[in-house]
Amino acid sequence: MILKYQILLFYCYAKVNDPKEFRESHHSFCIENNIKGRIIVSHEGINGTISGKVKDCKEYMNNLKKNKLFKNLEFKVDNYKSNAFQKLHVRLKNEIVNSGTKNIDVINKSGKYIQPEEFKGILKNEPKDTIILDVRSNYEHEIGKFKNAITLDLENFRFFSDQIEDIEDKIDKSKKIITYCTGGIKCEKASALLISKGYKNVYQLNGGIIKYGIEEDGENFHGKCYVFDNRIVKNINKVNPTIISKCLVTREKTDRMVNCANADCNKHFPLSENGAKKYKGCCSKNCMQSPNIREYDGTGFYPKKMNGYNPLIGSKNKSRIN
């Protein structure tokens, strides 16, 4: 099968002096080059997952790399059979990943990089002086995580800073701490937050789970990786794959991640085929009885209706809207 599309995962912490102006010009560039996906622009940099045809994605990568602000930006690239997004959103926010904190110098005071090759050896050898810390949300590490990683009870990454004091019960400050996340953006900020709280020996997995999967075939990553596009989950481990998550309904092992068919709930959870039959794609009997239940088609993915969506909405250049 010829894969005509690509999915790009990327971020870069950088000082953007005029994020409003950059957001506007970047939005226009994406429209002109048929790019879809989600991009966040902030005074602290850029963060995005986008998709498009191979030639359009190459143009996108070349354009960003020409910008001196993003000279250190690294793309994680997946070839794919179709576009992984329906829409384009280029949003301006206070942070490129919401941590709920201020005045954290991620650019100059974050953890040192651990490259995937070195991390692979650490997973194999299991050194007693090293702690591997997953900084993702519950629904992410529930479907997949690295061997022997410590996970946190996080509904959202913005609550990570609130748990740092509790982490001290699990983590010896004298040990080497390696943070990781999907693509690197959360673990980079998490490492800076740990350093600000007095942790000295802090590292981060460069490029996160996705880069580790690309470069080291994902060895000793258990389960699948949650991703923020239409795929929902992605295979990472080509060496010793396992399934770690259990169906919320039947408790049998499954690596399928869905949204509850009840639109009012929309909960993210693992669901087996048997579990889907029991509650018609819902997470519970109560949800199955909701008047706002959606028809379960086997995927558990319910894209929002386009409703006349136009990518130019939100752009200053209104004259281009038909």
Protein Blocks (a to p, Z undefined) as FASTA:
>chain_A
ZZfbdcdddddddddfblmlmmmmmmmmmmmnopacdddddfkbccddddddfklmmmmm
mmmmmpmklmmgccdddddfbdfbfbdcddddfbfbdghiahiafklmcccdddfklmmm
mmmnopakbccddfbdfklmmnoccehiacdddfbfklmmmmmmmmmmmpcfkbccdddd
fkommmmmmmmmmmmnopabbcddehijmlmmmmnoopaiacjddddbfkopacfblmlg
cdfbdcfklopacfbdcddfblklopacdddfklmmmnnopabfklmmpckbccdehlop
acddfklpafkgopaklmlpZZ
